């Protein structure tokens, strides 16, 4: 499944809910399905800077695809990183780098987050793309 297809799927899922309380509950559920980072990667180096909560992210190259794992100490933040990982994990670095993230605006996520969480969301996207840049360089 392409990044765009995954994004469309998420937009459709969020459209099923009538209000933001239901969407928050869904994000919490998504957080519970997050591929968790191995304990040895839950280090200071893997903390995403700019997040109010602690969010750890790790990436590995599997063939020519980047596989992400993550965790957070906050349930909403865990849901946010779960959405991003669902979209970007198991994709080629160049596709991650070229990906448009407008689906976040389509589901209304940014406008329903506190300013610090919204900044954290931007930091999460930047970090995942930084991993993609590193692996794109290795593959070139």
Rosetta constraint file for C-alpha pairs under 8 A:
AtomPair CA 1 CA 5 HARMONIC 6.14 0.50
AtomPair CA 1 CA 6 HARMONIC 6.63 0.50
AtomPair CA 2 CA 6 HARMONIC 6.30 0.50
AtomPair CA 2 CA 91 HARMONIC 7.65 0.50
AtomPair CA 3 CA 7 HARMONIC 6.15 0.50
AtomPair CA 3 CA 87 HARMONIC 5.56 0.50
AtomPair CA 3 CA 88 HARMONIC 6.51 0.50
AtomPair CA 3 CA 91 HARMONIC 7.49 0.50
AtomPair CA 3 CA 95 HARMONIC 7.57 0.50
AtomPair CA 3 CA 96 HARMONIC 7.71 0.50
AtomPair CA 3 CA 99 HARMONIC 7.07 0.50
AtomPair CA 4 CA 8 HARMONIC 6.18 0.50
AtomPair CA 4 CA 99 HARMONIC 7.74 0.50
AtomPair CA 5 CA 9 HARMONIC 6.20 0.50
AtomPair CA 6 CA 10 HARMONIC 6.34 0.50
AtomPair CA 6 CA 86 HARMONIC 7.46 0.50
AtomPair CA 6 CA 87 HARMONIC 5.58 0.50
AtomPair CA 7 CA 11 HARMONIC 6.24 0.50
AtomPair CA 7 CA 87 HARMONIC 6.34 0.50
AtomPair CA 7 CA 103 HARMONIC 6.00 0.50
AtomPair CA 8 CA 12 HARMONIC 6.16 0.50
AtomPair CA 8 CA 103 HARMONIC 7.43 0.50
AtomPair CA 9 CA 13 HARMONIC 6.20 0.50
AtomPair CA 10 CA 14 HARMONIC 6.18 0.50
AtomPair CA 10 CA 83 HARMONIC 7.97 0.50
AtomPair CA 11 CA 15 HARMONIC 6.19 0.50
AtomPair CA 11 CA 103 HARMONIC 6.57 0.50
AtomPair CA 11 CA 106 HARMONIC 6.73 0.50
AtomPair CA 11 CA 107 HARMONIC 5.66 0.50
AtomPair CA 12 CA 16 HARMONIC 6.75 0.50
AtomPair CA 13 CA 17 HARMONIC 7.69 0.50
AtomPair CA 14 CA 23 HARMONIC 6.50 0.50
AtomPair CA 14 CA 107 HARMONIC 6.24 0.50
AtomPair CA 15 CA 107 HARMONIC 7.39 0.50
AtomPair CA 17 CA 22 HARMONIC 6.00 0.50
AtomPair CA 17 CA 23 HARMONIC 6.22 0.50
AtomPair CA 18 CA 22 HARMONIC 7.06 0.50
AtomPair CA 19 CA 23 HARMONIC 6.57 0.50
AtomPair CA 20 CA 24 HARMONIC 5.99 0.50
AtomPair CA 20 CA 112 HARMONIC 7.77 0.50
AtomPair CA 21 CA 25 HARMONIC 6.27 0.50
AtomPair CA 22 CA 26 HARMONIC 6.19 0.50
AtomPair CA 23 CA 27 HARMONIC 6.16 0.50
AtomPair CA 24 CA 28 HARMONIC 6.24 0.50
AtomPair CA 24 CA 76 HARMONIC 7.13 0.50
AtomPair CA 25 CA 29 HARMONIC 6.34 0.50
AtomPair CA 26 CA 30 HARMONIC 6.20 0.50
AtomPair CA 27 CA 31 HARMONIC 6.15 0.50
AtomPair CA 27 CA 76 HARMONIC 6.53 0.50
AtomPair CA 27 CA 79 HARMONIC 4.53 0.50
AtomPair CA 27 CA 80 HARMONIC 6.78 0.50
AtomPair CA 27 CA 83 HARMONIC 7.90 0.50
AtomPair CA 28 CA 32 HARMONIC 6.60 0.50
AtomPair CA 28 CA 75 HARMONIC 5.79 0.50
AtomPair CA 28 CA 76 HARMONIC 5.76 0.50
AtomPair CA 28 CA 78 HARMONIC 7.21 0.50
AtomPair CA 28 CA 79 HARMONIC 5.14 0.50
AtomPair CA 29 CA 33 HARMONIC 6.94 0.50
AtomPair CA 29 CA 79 HARMONIC 7.16 0.50
AtomPair CA 30 CA 34 HARMONIC 6.65 0.50
AtomPair CA 30 CA 79 HARMONIC 5.34 0.50
AtomPair CA 30 CA 82 HARMONIC 6.14 0.50
AtomPair CA 30 CA 83 HARMONIC 7.17 0.50
AtomPair CA 31 CA 75 HARMONIC 6.74 0.50
AtomPair CA 31 CA 76 HARMONIC 7.49 0.50
AtomPair CA 31 CA 77 HARMONIC 7.95 0.50
AtomPair CA 31 CA 78 HARMONIC 4.78 0.50
AtomPair CA 31 CA 79 HARMONIC 3.85 0.50
AtomPair CA 31 CA 80 HARMONIC 7.34 0.50
AtomPair CA 31 CA 81 HARMONIC 7.57 0.50
AtomPair CA 31 CA 82 HARMONIC 5.39 0.50
AtomPair CA 32 CA 78 HARMONIC 7.85 0.50
AtomPair CA 32 CA 79 HARMONIC 7.59 0.50
AtomPair CA 33 CA 82 HARMONIC 7.44 0.50
AtomPair CA 34 CA 69 HARMONIC 7.49 0.50
AtomPair CA 34 CA 70 HARMONIC 7.16 0.50
AtomPair CA 34 CA 71 HARMONIC 7.48 0.50
AtomPair CA 34 CA 78 HARMONIC 7.60 0.50
AtomPair CA 34 CA 79 HARMONIC 7.83 0.50
AtomPair CA 34 CA 82 HARMONIC 5.16 0.50
AtomPair CA 34 CA 85 HARMONIC 7.90 0.50
AtomPair CA 35 CA 68 HARMONIC 7.73 0.50
AtomPair CA 35 CA 69 HARMONIC 5.19 0.50
AtomPair CA 35 CA 70 HARMONIC 6.55 0.50
AtomPair CA 35 CA 82 HARMONIC 7.88 0.50
AtomPair CA 36 CA 69 HARMONIC 5.32 0.50
AtomPair CA 36 CA 70 HARMONIC 5.18 0.50
AtomPair CA 36 CA 71 HARMONIC 5.68 0.50
AtomPair CA 37 CA 41 HARMONIC 6.40 0.50
AtomPair CA 37 CA 42 HARMONIC 6.74 0.50
AtomPair CA 37 CA 56 HARMONIC 7.47 0.50
AtomPair CA 37 CA 57 HARMONIC 6.94 0.50
AtomPair CA 37 CA 58 HARMONIC 6.62 0.50
AtomPair CA 37 CA 69 HARMONIC 4.67 0.50
AtomPair CA 37 CA 70 HARMONIC 4.64 0.50
AtomPair CA 37 CA 71 HARMONIC 6.02 0.50
AtomPair CA 38 CA 42 HARMONIC 6.81 0.50
AtomPair CA 38 CA 69 HARMONIC 7.89 0.50
AtomPair CA 41 CA 46 HARMONIC 6.74 0.50
AtomPair CA 41 CA 56 HARMONIC 7.95 0.50
AtomPair CA 41 CA 58 HARMONIC 6.74 0.50
AtomPair CA 42 CA 46 HARMONIC 6.44 0.50
AtomPair CA 42 CA 47 HARMONIC 7.63 0.50
AtomPair CA 42 CA 56 HARMONIC 6.07 0.50
AtomPair CA 42 CA 57 HARMONIC 7.96 0.50
AtomPair CA 43 CA 47 HARMONIC 6.71 0.50
AtomPair CA 43 CA 56 HARMONIC 7.49 0.50
AtomPair CA 46 CA 56 HARMONIC 5.13 0.50
AtomPair CA 46 CA 57 HARMONIC 5.55 0.50
AtomPair CA 46 CA 58 HARMONIC 6.39 0.50
AtomPair CA 47 CA 54 HARMONIC 6.55 0.50
AtomPair CA 47 CA 55 HARMONIC 5.48 0.50
AtomPair CA 47 CA 56 HARMONIC 4.37 0.50
AtomPair CA 47 CA 57 HARMONIC 6.57 0.50
AtomPair CA 48 CA 54 HARMONIC 7.37 0.50
AtomPair CA 48 CA 55 HARMONIC 5.64 0.50
AtomPair CA 48 CA 56 HARMONIC 5.99 0.50
AtomPair CA 48 CA 57 HARMONIC 6.92 0.50
AtomPair CA 48 CA 123 HARMONIC 6.78 0.50
AtomPair CA 48 CA 124 HARMONIC 6.44 0.50
AtomPair CA 48 CA 127 HARMONIC 6.74 0.50
AtomPair CA 49 CA 120 HARMONIC 7.94 0.50
AtomPair CA 49 CA 123 HARMONIC 6.75 0.50
AtomPair CA 50 CA 119 HARMONIC 6.66 0.50
AtomPair CA 50 CA 120 HARMONIC 5.39 0.50
AtomPair CA 50 CA 123 HARMONIC 5.80 0.50
AtomPair CA 51 CA 55 HARMONIC 7.01 0.50
AtomPair CA 51 CA 116 HARMONIC 7.11 0.50
AtomPair CA 51 CA 117 HARMONIC 6.68 0.50
AtomPair CA 51 CA 119 HARMONIC 6.86 0.50
AtomPair CA 51 CA 120 HARMONIC 4.02 0.50
AtomPair CA 51 CA 121 HARMONIC 7.51 0.50
AtomPair CA 51 CA 123 HARMONIC 6.85 0.50
AtomPair CA 51 CA 124 HARMONIC 7.88 0.50
AtomPair CA 52 CA 116 HARMONIC 6.19 0.50
AtomPair CA 52 CA 117 HARMONIC 6.50 0.50
AtomPair CA 52 CA 120 HARMONIC 6.60 0.50
AtomPair CA 53 CA 72 HARMONIC 7.04 0.50
AtomPair CA 53 CA 73 HARMONIC 6.44 0.50
AtomPair CA 53 CA 74 HARMONIC 6.18 0.50
AtomPair CA 53 CA 77 HARMONIC 7.15 0.50
AtomPair CA 54 CA 72 HARMONIC 5.48 0.50
AtomPair CA 54 CA 73 HARMONIC 5.67 0.50
AtomPair CA 54 CA 74 HARMONIC 7.44 0.50
AtomPair CA 55 CA 70 HARMONIC 7.13 0.50
AtomPair CA 55 CA 71 HARMONIC 5.76 0.50
AtomPair CA 55 CA 72 HARMONIC 4.32 0.50
AtomPair CA 55 CA 73 HARMONIC 6.89 0.50
AtomPair CA 55 CA 77 HARMONIC 7.53 0.50
AtomPair CA 55 CA 78 HARMONIC 7.64 0.50
AtomPair CA 56 CA 70 HARMONIC 5.28 0.50
AtomPair CA 56 CA 71 HARMONIC 5.34 0.50
AtomPair CA 56 CA 72 HARMONIC 6.27 0.50
AtomPair CA 57 CA 68 HARMONIC 6.99 0.50
AtomPair CA 57 CA 69 HARMONIC 5.86 0.50
AtomPair CA 57 CA 70 HARMONIC 4.27 0.50
AtomPair CA 57 CA 71 HARMONIC 6.78 0.50
AtomPair CA 57 CA 128 HARMONIC 7.90 0.50
AtomPair CA 58 CA 68 HARMONIC 5.68 0.50
AtomPair CA 58 CA 69 HARMONIC 5.35 0.50
AtomPair CA 58 CA 70 HARMONIC 6.15 0.50
AtomPair CA 59 CA 66 HARMONIC 6.35 0.50
AtomPair CA 59 CA 67 HARMONIC 5.51 0.50
AtomPair CA 59 CA 68 HARMONIC 4.48 0.50
AtomPair CA 59 CA 69 HARMONIC 6.46 0.50
AtomPair CA 59 CA 131 HARMONIC 6.58 0.50
AtomPair CA 60 CA 66 HARMONIC 5.69 0.50
AtomPair CA 60 CA 67 HARMONIC 5.33 0.50
AtomPair CA 60 CA 68 HARMONIC 6.65 0.50
AtomPair CA 61 CA 65 HARMONIC 5.63 0.50
AtomPair CA 61 CA 66 HARMONIC 4.65 0.50
AtomPair CA 61 CA 67 HARMONIC 6.18 0.50
AtomPair CA 61 CA 135 HARMONIC 7.02 0.50
AtomPair CA 62 CA 66 HARMONIC 6.13 0.50
AtomPair CA 62 CA 67 HARMONIC 6.65 0.50
AtomPair CA 62 CA 90 HARMONIC 7.94 0.50
AtomPair CA 64 CA 92 HARMONIC 5.94 0.50
AtomPair CA 64 CA 93 HARMONIC 7.79 0.50
AtomPair CA 64 CA 139 HARMONIC 7.39 0.50
AtomPair CA 65 CA 89 HARMONIC 7.80 0.50
AtomPair CA 65 CA 90 HARMONIC 5.14 0.50
AtomPair CA 65 CA 91 HARMONIC 4.91 0.50
AtomPair CA 65 CA 92 HARMONIC 4.45 0.50
AtomPair CA 65 CA 93 HARMONIC 6.65 0.50
AtomPair CA 66 CA 88 HARMONIC 7.95 0.50
AtomPair CA 66 CA 89 HARMONIC 5.91 0.50
AtomPair CA 66 CA 90 HARMONIC 5.22 0.50
AtomPair CA 66 CA 91 HARMONIC 5.69 0.50
AtomPair CA 66 CA 92 HARMONIC 6.11 0.50
AtomPair CA 66 CA 93 HARMONIC 6.43 0.50
AtomPair CA 66 CA 132 HARMONIC 7.05 0.50
AtomPair CA 66 CA 135 HARMONIC 7.59 0.50
AtomPair CA 67 CA 89 HARMONIC 4.75 0.50
AtomPair CA 67 CA 90 HARMONIC 4.96 0.50
AtomPair CA 67 CA 91 HARMONIC 7.48 0.50
AtomPair CA 68 CA 85 HARMONIC 6.19 0.50
AtomPair CA 68 CA 88 HARMONIC 7.76 0.50
AtomPair CA 68 CA 89 HARMONIC 5.25 0.50
AtomPair CA 68 CA 90 HARMONIC 7.63 0.50
AtomPair CA 69 CA 85 HARMONIC 7.34 0.50
AtomPair CA 70 CA 81 HARMONIC 7.23 0.50
AtomPair CA 70 CA 82 HARMONIC 7.82 0.50
AtomPair CA 71 CA 78 HARMONIC 6.18 0.50
AtomPair CA 71 CA 81 HARMONIC 7.82 0.50
AtomPair CA 72 CA 77 HARMONIC 6.36 0.50
AtomPair CA 72 CA 78 HARMONIC 5.05 0.50
AtomPair CA 73 CA 77 HARMONIC 7.82 0.50
AtomPair CA 73 CA 78 HARMONIC 7.34 0.50
AtomPair CA 74 CA 78 HARMONIC 6.04 0.50
AtomPair CA 75 CA 79 HARMONIC 6.34 0.50
AtomPair CA 76 CA 80 HARMONIC 6.36 0.50
AtomPair CA 77 CA 81 HARMONIC 6.26 0.50
AtomPair CA 77 CA 117 HARMONIC 7.73 0.50
AtomPair CA 78 CA 82 HARMONIC 6.05 0.50
AtomPair CA 79 CA 83 HARMONIC 6.33 0.50
AtomPair CA 80 CA 84 HARMONIC 6.53 0.50
AtomPair CA 80 CA 121 HARMONIC 7.26 0.50
AtomPair CA 81 CA 85 HARMONIC 6.02 0.50
AtomPair CA 81 CA 121 HARMONIC 7.93 0.50
AtomPair CA 81 CA 124 HARMONIC 7.09 0.50
AtomPair CA 82 CA 86 HARMONIC 6.02 0.50
AtomPair CA 83 CA 87 HARMONIC 6.43 0.50
AtomPair CA 84 CA 88 HARMONIC 6.12 0.50
AtomPair CA 84 CA 125 HARMONIC 7.35 0.50
AtomPair CA 85 CA 89 HARMONIC 5.18 0.50
AtomPair CA 88 CA 96 HARMONIC 6.09 0.50
AtomPair CA 88 CA 128 HARMONIC 7.93 0.50
AtomPair CA 91 CA 95 HARMONIC 6.60 0.50
AtomPair CA 91 CA 96 HARMONIC 6.63 0.50
AtomPair CA 92 CA 96 HARMONIC 6.46 0.50
AtomPair CA 92 CA 132 HARMONIC 7.95 0.50
AtomPair CA 93 CA 97 HARMONIC 6.22 0.50
AtomPair CA 93 CA 132 HARMONIC 4.52 0.50
AtomPair CA 93 CA 133 HARMONIC 6.70 0.50
AtomPair CA 93 CA 135 HARMONIC 6.35 0.50
AtomPair CA 93 CA 136 HARMONIC 5.30 0.50
AtomPair CA 94 CA 98 HARMONIC 6.10 0.50
AtomPair CA 94 CA 132 HARMONIC 7.18 0.50
AtomPair CA 94 CA 133 HARMONIC 7.89 0.50
AtomPair CA 94 CA 136 HARMONIC 6.45 0.50
AtomPair CA 95 CA 99 HARMONIC 5.89 0.50
AtomPair CA 96 CA 129 HARMONIC 6.49 0.50
AtomPair CA 96 CA 132 HARMONIC 6.47 0.50
AtomPair CA 97 CA 129 HARMONIC 5.85 0.50
AtomPair CA 97 CA 132 HARMONIC 6.55 0.50
AtomPair CA 97 CA 133 HARMONIC 7.18 0.50
AtomPair CA 101 CA 105 HARMONIC 7.92 0.50
AtomPair CA 102 CA 106 HARMONIC 6.35 0.50
AtomPair CA 103 CA 107 HARMONIC 6.23 0.50
AtomPair CA 104 CA 108 HARMONIC 6.30 0.50
AtomPair CA 104 CA 109 HARMONIC 5.61 0.50
AtomPair CA 104 CA 110 HARMONIC 6.69 0.50
AtomPair CA 105 CA 109 HARMONIC 6.11 0.50
AtomPair CA 105 CA 110 HARMONIC 6.31 0.50
AtomPair CA 105 CA 111 HARMONIC 7.76 0.50
AtomPair CA 108 CA 112 HARMONIC 6.50 0.50
AtomPair CA 109 CA 113 HARMONIC 6.49 0.50
AtomPair CA 110 CA 118 HARMONIC 5.55 0.50
AtomPair CA 110 CA 121 HARMONIC 7.90 0.50
AtomPair CA 111 CA 118 HARMONIC 7.87 0.50
AtomPair CA 113 CA 117 HARMONIC 5.67 0.50
AtomPair CA 113 CA 118 HARMONIC 5.56 0.50
AtomPair CA 114 CA 118 HARMONIC 6.08 0.50
AtomPair CA 115 CA 119 HARMONIC 6.18 0.50
AtomPair CA 116 CA 120 HARMONIC 6.19 0.50
AtomPair CA 117 CA 121 HARMONIC 6.17 0.50
AtomPair CA 118 CA 122 HARMONIC 6.50 0.50
AtomPair CA 119 CA 123 HARMONIC 6.25 0.50
AtomPair CA 120 CA 124 HARMONIC 6.12 0.50
AtomPair CA 121 CA 125 HARMONIC 6.38 0.50
AtomPair CA 122 CA 126 HARMONIC 6.20 0.50
AtomPair CA 123 CA 127 HARMONIC 6.10 0.50
AtomPair CA 124 CA 128 HARMONIC 6.27 0.50
AtomPair CA 125 CA 129 HARMONIC 6.18 0.50
AtomPair CA 126 CA 130 HARMONIC 6.08 0.50
AtomPair CA 127 CA 131 HARMONIC 6.41 0.50
AtomPair CA 128 CA 132 HARMONIC 6.43 0.50
AtomPair CA 129 CA 133 HARMONIC 6.19 0.50
AtomPair CA 130 CA 134 HARMONIC 6.32 0.50
AtomPair CA 131 CA 135 HARMONIC 6.31 0.50
AtomPair CA 132 CA 136 HARMONIC 5.88 0.50
AtomPair CA 133 CA 137 HARMONIC 6.21 0.50
AtomPair CA 134 CA 138 HARMONIC 6.56 0.50
AtomPair CA 135 CA 139 HARMONIC 6.22 0.50
AtomPair CA 136 CA 140 HARMONIC 6.17 0.50
